[in-house]
Amino acid sequence: MVRSKSEPPTESRPSEARSRLLKTASQVFYAEGIHAVGVDRIVAEAQVTRATFYRHFPSKETLVVAYLNEADRAIRDQVDTAVAAGLPAADTIRRVSTSITQGIQSPGFRGCAFLNAVAEYPDPDHPVHLAVLAHRQWFLDTVTGLLAKIRELPAEPAARHFVMMRDGAMTSGCLFDPDLVCETFLLGVEGLLSQVSRGLLTFEWE
């Protein structure tokens, strides 16, 4: 899980107030943007006091990182479920891809929470920016590991290709017809898997 040094450790059973704050923040941050939503709005909608907010989250920044942690956990759970099915690696990649398209086709989809967040926090040393990078590195490493099982060749170039297709689909999914975007993405995944199985896309980055 992505964790910021500024985020306090959580208890094994989070309080109801903390859960409400995080749920409220996750909804409004994703729907409206992070900078557009202030602490007062979150406190009011979560029906807690400002003192309660700051007891659980010393700053808005720590709440934003917690929001990204939740998004990270949800995606890891999806990938873990796909891996747990015990299918061949190519079929696991297909399941991961399908879970991505299901998100794109879901009501209220507004793109990738991580790409949205990093656009608002461009400073590479900011905890939110670092949380985004940590999540993306995990995802790249996971896809690389899966693709490496298809053929024993360097898999990172193909994994980067997959991540870029995923990014494009997540970005396009809230701008154009999501069904067409998902169809295009899945066709691209099949093309990538075909090239990996044939030993292509093994070049090294300069």
N, C-alpha and C positions, 0 to 999 in steps of 0.2 A: 504494500500500500504506500502511496505517496504520503510523506510526512514532513511537515515543516518544523524547523527547530523552534519556531515561535508558537506552535500549536501545543497546548498543554495536553498531557496524557489523559485519555478518557477512561472512565471506569468500565468494568466489564458489562455493567448494566447501566447504560446512559439514563439520565433523569428524563422524565417526561418533558420538562421544559426545554432541555437541550435538544431532544428529538423534534419538538415542535419548531424550534428556531431553525434547525438544520433543514427540516422539510420545507418550511416556508421560504427560506433563503434559496434552496435549490430550485423551487418552482419559479420564483420571481427573477432570480439571476439568469436562469436559462431563457425565460420568456421575454425579458425586457432588457437584459444586459446588466453587468455588474456595477459599473460606475453610475448607471441611471437609478439605482436603488440604494437608499440610505438606511442607516441603522434604525432610525425612527420608524420607517415603514415596516421593517421586519419585526421590530418589537411590537408594534400595534397589531399586525396580522397574526403573529404568533401568540398574542395575548399574554405577554410577560412584561415585567418591568425592565428598565434599562439596567438596574443593578443585577438582575438575573442574567441578562444578556452578557454583561461584562464578567460575571462570575464564570460563565462557561466559555466565553470567547473574549479574551483581553482586547481584541481589536477586530475591526471588520476584516482585516487581512487574514486573521486566523480562521474566521468563518468562511471566507472564500476558499482557503486551502482545504478546510473540512468538506466543503461542497464538492471540490474536485476529488477528494478522497472517496466520497460516496459514489461519484460517477466512475471512478477508477475501479472500485469494488464491484459495481454492477457489470462492467465490461469483463472483468476477470472471471466473474461467476458465469457469464455467458460462454467464455472460452473454456473454462473448466468443464462445463456441462458438455460441450462439444468433444473435448478430449476424453472425458470419462466414458463416452459411448464406445470407445475402443475400436473405432473404424480405422481403415487405412488413412495415412496422412492426407492424401488428396481429398478424401471424403470429409475429413475433419476440417480442412480449409474450406470446403464447400459449406459445411455447417456454420462455420464462423461467418462466412460471407452472407449466408441466408439470414443470420441474426442481425447483421448490419442492415440488410434491406428491410427487415421487419421494423427496425428503428426508424428508417427513413420514411416508411409508409405509415407510421403511427401518427395519431392526431396530435397536433401541437408541435410537430417536429420543426426545429429551428437551427438545424446544422449540428456540428460537433461541438460539444460543450468545451472541449479543450482548445480547439482552434478559435472559438469565440473568445475564450478567456485570454489566450495569449495575444490576441489582437488588441486587447485592452491593457495588457501589461507587457509592453515591448522590452522593458529593461531586463537583460539576460540574467542579472543577479537578483531580481526580485523573487521572493518565495513563491508567488503564484506562477511566474514564468518557469521556475525550476520544477514546480510540481507538474506542469504540463510536459516538460522535457522528460521527466522521470517516467511518466505514464507512457509516453510515446516510445521511449527506449525499451520499456518492458514489452510493448506490443510488437515492435520490430524484432526483438530478440525471440519472442514467442513464435512469430510467423517464420522467422529464419529457421528455428528448430524444427518446425513442422515440414517446411519445404526440403530441408536437408534429409529428411527421412524418405522422400520420394526417390531421390537419386543422390549418391554419395559424391556430390560436387559442391563447390562454394555456393551457398544459397542466399547470402545477403543481398546480392544485386537483385535477385528475383523478389526477395522480401521487400526491398525498397520500392520496387515496381508495384507490388501489391498495396503497400501503404499509400503510395501516391494515387493509385486508382481509388482506394477507399476514401482518401481525402477529397478527391474530385467528386465522388458520388455524394458524400456528406454535404459538400458545399452546394452542389447542383440540386440536391434533393428538396431544398426549400425555395428554389428559384424556378424550377421547371417541373414538368409532369413527373411525380415521384415514381410512378410505375415504369415509365420509359427510362428514367435514370437507373432504376434498379435492374431492369432488363439489360441495359448497356453494361452496367458494372458486372453482372454475373457472366455475361458473354466474355468480358475482358478477363475475368478470373479463369474461365475455361481455357482461353487462349494461353494464359500464363502457365497454367498447369500442364498444358500440352507441351509447351516449350521446355519447361523444367524436366518433364519425363523424357524428353528427347535430348537432354544435355545441353540445351541452349541457355542463354541468359546467365552464363557463368563468368563473364568478363569481370575483371577487377577494376574498381574505380581508381582513376589517376589521383 
